[in-house]
Amino acid sequence: MRVAALIVAAGRGARAATETLQPKQYCRIGSEPMLTHTLCAFAAHSGIGDIVVVIHPDDRVLYEEAVGPFADRLLAPVLGGARRQDSVRAGLEALAERSPDLVLIHDAARPFVDGALISRVTASLQGHACALPCLPVTDTLKREEHGRITGTVSREGLWRAQTPQGFHFDAILAAHRAAAQDRPSTSPTTRRLPNGSASTWRWSRARSIIASPRRRIRSLTEMMRRGSGAGTMRVGSGYDVHALGPGDEVILCGVRIPHTRKLIGHSDADVGLHALTDALLGTIADGDIGTHFPPSDDRWRGAGSEIFLAAADKIAARGGSIVHVDVTLLCEPRASGPIAMPCAGRWPKFSGSRARRALRPTTNEGLGFVGRGEGIAAMATATVRVP
């Protein structure tokens, strides 16, 4: 069955106001926005197809930064409404043309979701109309009247509702549409309609099931360790240069740029990615590009240099993560013709969000081999966190 995920991130989070008045779903846990952690579990889950995020109109910049690592996995963001119910309905309408069988609706500000919970909620929908993950109430509950405690409330049969909440798509969409049409439009004292998806479902007189109440929650300490936590910061540098020869294009950082010449080399001579590969390898003291991809090996003849970024996989294999990369291209427009920079928009995917990468061209002020238009050079720096 096709399963879609709808992540609701349009709220203002007034109950969890920060000093900067930033919505809580964009506050950072470790080095990553909360929304990034939330999306990680859904984007990595093999059972999830389409993913759409509903956002507030004012949060587009925050959203773009948070979803950078998963941009290729997400549908276009949807603008939310005044109430959570309005936002959910907008997201469901956006998914309607994709016709999923099931949908999991999740709050962006619940970053502790994991793949096992997603699987349990999805499995609970086999034979049930709605699945609601819950946790047992463990706190002692007191009843209050006029500022005085009047009694203790029994915890028996009480559960704390969590997300993602799972539904059969056509049914929950119909319930939200019906609730929207029945919304009171006059007196504020008119009966209140449900605001959450599970409440909307209950209002539509459908039955739901608690999906595996024994939900495992990762600790904040663990998440911070994954996001930015303890570890050693290492910085590596790289440098590469290739001569210009007869040709009709140059390849810089994976982008083919029409030109009157080309860079000469055993592979595609992409100086930007070659320098970056050396910088990455330098952070784990694992030789250089020539060690792993020697020019004497015919396998690399004419190869696209993106393959050399397997250096990033070596870092990941050691439990490390790339914090930031920076590449400077040294070329002389006056001698070699203007080199446009579409590279910045098509950066290799491993580098994550735009806030974590930098790319710029500069000239050599007419000096040296670069100034004479004989070649192009690149310098790169990589910052990596390793355990």
BELFEN-V90714 format. One record per residue. PHI is phi in degrees with one decimal (* if undefined). OMEGA is omega in degrees with one decimal (* if undefined). D_LAST is the distance of its C-alpha to the last C-alpha in whole Angstrom. Layout:
PHI/OMEGA/D_LAST
PHI/OMEGA/D_LAST
This chain:
*/179.9/39
-83.3/-176.1/38
-115.8/176.7/35
-108.6/176.1/35
-119.2/178.0/32
-117.3/-177.8/34
-102.8/-176.4/31
-94.0/-176.5/33
-133.4/-175.2/32
-99.4/-175.9/35
-74.8/178.9/35
-97.8/177.2/35
62.4/-176.0/34
-61.5/-178.5/36
-74.8/179.8/36
-127.9/-175.4/32
-60.6/178.4/33
-102.1/179.7/31
-61.6/-179.9/31
-90.6/-177.8/31
61.1/178.3/33
-79.7/177.1/31
-55.0/-171.8/31
-61.5/-177.3/28
-69.0/177.9/27
-109.6/173.4/26
-66.4/-172.7/24
-92.8/167.1/20
-111.0/-169.7/18
69.8/-178.3/15
-102.1/-173.4/15
-116.0/172.7/17
-60.5/-179.2/21
-55.4/179.9/22
-60.5/178.7/24
-61.2/178.0/21
-61.9/-179.0/19
-61.2/-177.0/23
-68.9/-176.1/23
-55.8/-177.3/20
-65.7/-178.2/22
-72.6/-179.0/25
-66.2/-178.0/24
-87.1/-175.1/22
-81.6/-175.8/25
-68.3/-178.2/27
-86.8/-178.2/30
-96.4/177.4/30
-93.2/-178.7/32
-75.5/175.4/33
-130.0/176.8/31
-129.0/178.9/33
-113.5/176.7/32
-98.0/-173.6/35
-125.3/173.9/34
-79.4/-178.6/37
-56.6/-177.5/39
-84.0/-171.1/37
-105.9/-173.1/33
-60.4/-179.6/33
-66.0/177.6/31
-61.2/179.7/29
-62.9/-177.3/29
-59.1/179.5/28
-69.0/-175.1/25
-70.9/-173.0/24
-98.5/-177.6/25
-46.6/-177.7/24
-65.1/-174.8/21
-119.0/-172.6/24
-53.8/-177.6/27
-73.7/-179.1/28
-95.2/-171.2/28
-108.0/167.6/30
-76.0/178.7/34
-59.2/-179.6/35
-64.8/-179.3/35
-115.3/178.6/38
-79.6/-177.7/39
-83.9/-178.7/40
-112.0/-176.2/43
-70.1/-179.1/44
-119.2/179.1/43
-58.4/179.8/40
-59.7/178.4/43
-64.4/-179.5/44
-66.1/179.4/40
-63.0/-179.3/40
-63.0/177.8/43
-62.0/178.4/42
-67.0/178.5/39
-64.3/178.9/41
-62.9/178.6/44
-66.7/179.6/41
-82.0/-172.2/40
-57.0/-177.9/44
-71.8/176.9/44
-86.4/175.5/41
51.3/175.2/43
-71.5/175.9/40
-83.3/-178.1/41
-127.7/175.4/39
-137.8/174.1/37
-108.3/-177.9/34
-104.8/-171.1/34
-133.0/176.4/31
-80.2/-179.0/31
-61.0/-176.7/28
-86.9/173.0/27
-118.4/-172.0/26
-81.0/-174.7/23
-89.0/177.6/22
-61.8/176.7/24
-133.1/-176.5/22
-60.9/-179.1/24
-64.8/179.2/25
-67.1/177.6/27
-57.8/-179.9/28
-65.6/-178.7/30
-66.4/179.1/32
-64.3/179.3/33
-62.1/180.0/34
-63.6/-179.3/36
-67.6/179.5/38
-80.4/175.1/39
-77.3/-178.9/41
96.8/176.9/44
-130.2/-175.6/44
-80.0/-175.1/44
-147.4/178.3/42
-126.6/-176.4/38
-123.4/177.0/37
-70.8/-177.0/34
-138.1/172.5/34
-119.9/178.4/33
-66.8/175.7/36
-74.0/-177.7/37
-111.2/179.5/36
-72.5/172.5/37
-75.9/-175.9/41
-103.9/-179.9/43
-115.7/174.4/46
-96.2/-176.2/49
-122.9/172.8/50
-140.6/177.7/53
55.7/175.8/54
82.2/179.8/51
-120.1/176.1/52
-76.8/-177.9/50
-111.1/179.4/53
171.3/177.5/51
-106.9/-179.5/48
-93.9/178.8/47
-65.9/178.0/46
-85.5/-176.0/43
-60.5/178.1/44
79.1/179.8/44
-101.6/-178.9/42
-135.1/175.6/38
-98.3/-178.2/36
-71.3/-179.7/36
-123.9/171.5/33
-132.2/11.3/32
-78.2/173.5/32
-101.1/-173.1/35
-104.1/-178.9/37
-145.4/164.4/40
-74.9/-165.6/42
-59.4/-175.4/42
-59.2/-177.0/46
-70.6/-177.9/47
-72.1/176.0/44
-64.0/178.6/45
-62.7/179.8/49
-64.9/179.2/48
-67.9/177.6/47
-63.7/179.6/50
-65.8/179.4/52
-64.2/179.4/51
-65.6/-179.9/51
-70.7/-176.8/54
-95.8/-177.2/55
-65.8/175.7/54
-62.4/-176.5/56
-123.7/-177.0/57
-119.9/-172.9/60
-74.1/177.6/59
-68.2/179.3/56
-87.9/177.2/58
-61.3/-174.7/58
-52.5/-177.6/56
-81.0/174.4/52
-92.9/-176.6/50
-65.4/179.7/47
-106.2/179.2/44
-92.2/-178.0/41
-65.9/179.2/41
-65.8/177.2/42
-67.4/176.3/44
-60.7/178.7/46
-62.4/179.8/46
-64.5/178.3/47
-60.6/-179.4/50
-82.3/174.5/51
69.1/174.6/52
-92.8/-179.1/49
-98.7/177.5/48
-130.5/-180.0/44
-130.4/173.9/42
-75.5/-176.6/39
-95.1/173.8/36
44.3/-176.6/34
-63.8/-177.7/34
-82.1/-176.8/31
-85.6/178.5/28
-86.2/-179.7/25
-116.4/175.2/23
-71.4/179.3/19
-77.6/177.0/19
-60.7/179.3/18
-60.6/179.4/15
-63.6/-178.4/13
-67.0/177.9/14
-65.6/178.4/13
-65.5/178.8/10
-73.6/-175.0/10
-78.5/-179.8/12
-150.9/-160.2/11
-44.2/-176.0/9
-62.1/178.9/7
160.1/179.4/4
-103.1/176.0/6
-90.2/178.3/9
-126.7/-179.9/11
-124.4/177.3/14
-120.7/179.6/16
-126.8/179.4/20
-144.0/179.3/22
-144.3/176.6/26
-150.4/178.2/29
-146.7/174.4/33
-136.5/179.5/35
-79.1/174.3/39
-92.9/178.5/41
-139.3/-179.4/44
-58.8/179.6/46
168.3/-176.3/45
-132.2/177.5/45
-163.8/170.5/41
-116.8/178.5/38
-114.3/-178.6/35
-128.2/-179.9/32
52.2/174.9/29
84.7/-176.7/30
-111.2/178.2/33
-85.9/-176.7/37
-119.0/178.3/39
-54.8/-175.8/43
-158.0/178.9/44
-86.2/177.7/46
-142.3/176.8/44
-139.6/176.4/41
-84.5/-175.1/38
-100.0/177.7/39
-174.3/-178.2/36
-68.5/176.4/35
-94.6/177.4/33
-86.0/174.3/34
61.3/179.0/33
-77.4/-174.2/31
-61.9/-178.5/30
-62.3/-179.2/28
-73.4/176.5/25
-66.2/178.7/26
-64.2/-179.5/24
-66.4/177.6/22
-60.6/178.4/21
-64.1/179.0/21
-63.3/179.4/18
-64.8/178.9/16
-63.1/179.5/16
-63.5/-178.2/16
-67.4/179.2/12
-115.2/176.2/11
51.2/-174.6/14
-121.4/176.2/16
71.3/179.6/20
-137.0/-175.8/22
-60.4/179.4/23
-68.4/178.7/26
-67.6/-175.1/24
-91.8/-178.3/23
-133.7/-174.6/26
-63.4/179.3/29
-64.4/177.9/32
-78.0/-178.1/34
-92.3/-177.0/33
-66.2/178.1/36
-61.2/-175.2/33
-98.6/-179.6/32
-67.2/-179.8/35
72.5/-176.0/36
-69.3/173.3/32
-69.9/-172.5/31
-70.8/175.4/28
-57.6/-178.7/26
-63.9/-178.8/25
-72.3/178.8/23
-74.4/168.2/21
-60.1/173.5/19
-57.5/177.8/17
-64.7/177.8/15
-66.6/178.2/15
-64.7/177.6/14
-66.2/-179.8/11
-62.8/-179.2/11
-63.7/178.0/11
-95.2/179.1/8
80.8/-178.2/6
-93.3/177.1/6
-143.2/-179.4/9
-82.2/-179.3/12
-90.7/-175.8/13
-162.3/173.0/16
-130.8/-176.6/19
-142.1/-179.2/22
-127.6/174.4/25
-118.1/178.1/28
-100.4/178.9/31
-104.6/-179.7/34
-144.3/-176.0/37
-113.3/-179.0/41
-56.1/-176.9/43
-66.7/-179.1/46
-98.7/-172.7/46
-104.9/-175.2/44
90.2/-177.1/45
-64.6/177.9/43
-106.7/179.2/40
-70.2/-176.4/39
-121.8/172.7/35
-73.8/-176.5/35
-55.8/-173.8/31
-59.6/-178.8/30
-86.2/-177.0/31
-128.8/-177.9/30
-68.0/178.9/26
-52.7/-169.6/24
-63.6/-173.9/23
-61.2/-169.6/19
-80.1/173.7/19
77.8/-172.7/19
-70.9/-176.7/22
-61.5/179.1/24
-66.9/-176.1/23
-107.3/-178.9/20
-144.3/178.7/22
-139.0/-179.5/25
-147.7/-179.6/27
-152.8/170.7/30
-98.9/173.2/33
-148.2/179.2/35
-97.0/176.4/38
-109.1/178.2/39
53.4/176.3/42
76.6/-175.7/44
-100.6/173.5/43
67.8/-175.8/42
-65.3/176.8/41
-67.2/-179.9/40
-62.6/179.7/42
-84.5/179.3/45
75.2/-178.6/43
-86.1/-178.3/43
-170.0/177.8/39
-129.4/179.5/36
-120.6/177.7/33
-146.0/173.2/29
-121.4/-178.7/26
-139.5/175.6/23
-132.1/177.5/20
-126.5/175.3/16
-112.7/-172.3/14
-132.5/172.3/10
-106.4/178.2/7
-124.3/-179.8/4
-57.6/*/0
